[in-house]
Every structure is written in structure tokens, then in C-alpha cells.
Amino acid sequence: MSERITPDVIKSISENEVFVFGSNLSGRHGKGAAKTALGWGAKYGQAAGIQGKTYGIPTKDASVRRTLTLEEIKPFVDDFIEFAVLDTRTFYVTEIGCGLAGLKPKDVAPLFKAAVDVNNIYLPARFWHKLKL
């Protein structure tokens, strides 16, 4: 697991890599990692799923005012993990939900428990720490 840590700063994404970012249900990628994702193919107006060399996981509602509950975020995380299992690229998960959405790694990390044994999914160090593996 220690070799599967998402870099703190990602400045470029190669063809076989995917930047996984927190989104909102309206797909307005205006701030944070979502804004960065626009440079790698995120589609304005698309909230979730693969978008160029990025993958969106919604953490805020369509108005961008309300943070989704962990129960609302979980199906999007589950969909992401299912997608990554069937793909050969490397997926760099950012600290989704822990920036503008205001959640804490200790709350979001458990959503990624099923990703622990998926070799092409890299998680933030603070997520690994909270997963206590």
C-alpha cells in the first residue's frame, strides 16, 4: 500500500493515468481539484465518471451549497472502484470531499475500503492512515 500513495501535487497526467477528483452534481468544475481536472479532459456539465484523463466523484449537490452525505457519496465511490477494477490505467484519487466540501479524511477514507486490494488505485496518504492497514 505504501507505494500506492497519490502524490500531494499532481502537475501532469500521462496517457495511462487518471486524476480522480471531487465534483458536484451539476458538473460545474469551477474550483479546487475539479478546476484542475478541466485541463485533463473533465467535461463541464458532467458530474460523475470518466472524463478524458479524469474521473469525477460528486461530493456536493447541484447548487454547490450542500455537501452530500457519506451515504450519498458512497454509490459514486463504489461505481468508481468497479470501473477501475476493469481498467488498466493508474487512478490517482485526490482527497475528495476534504477540500471545498469540508469533510475529513477519517470520514471519507472508509468509503474506499474496497479499493485497498485494487492495485491500480492510489489513495492519498491521509486516507491510507485512516484505513489503518
C-alpha positions, 0 to 999 in steps of 0.5 A: 500500500505504501507505494500506492500513495497519490502524490500531494501535487499532481502537475501532469497526467500521462496517457495511462493515468487518471486524476480522480477528483471531487465534483458536484452534481451539476458538473460545474468544475469551477474550483479546487481539484475539479478546476484542475481536472478541466485541463485533463479532459473533465467535461463541464456539465458532467458530474460523475465518471470518466472524463478524458484523463479524469474521473469525477466523484460528486461530493456536493449537490447541484447548487454547490451549497450542500455537501452530500452525505457519506451515504450519498457519496458512497454509490459514486465511490463504489461505481468508481472502484468497479470501473477501475477494477476493469481498467488498466490505467493508474487512478490517482484519487485526490482527497475528495470531499476534504477540500471545498466540501469540508469533510475529513479524511477519517470520514471519507477514507472508509468509503474506499475500503474496497479499493485497498486490494485494487492495485491500480488505485492510489489513495492519498496518504491521509486516507491510507492512515485512516484505513489503518492497514 
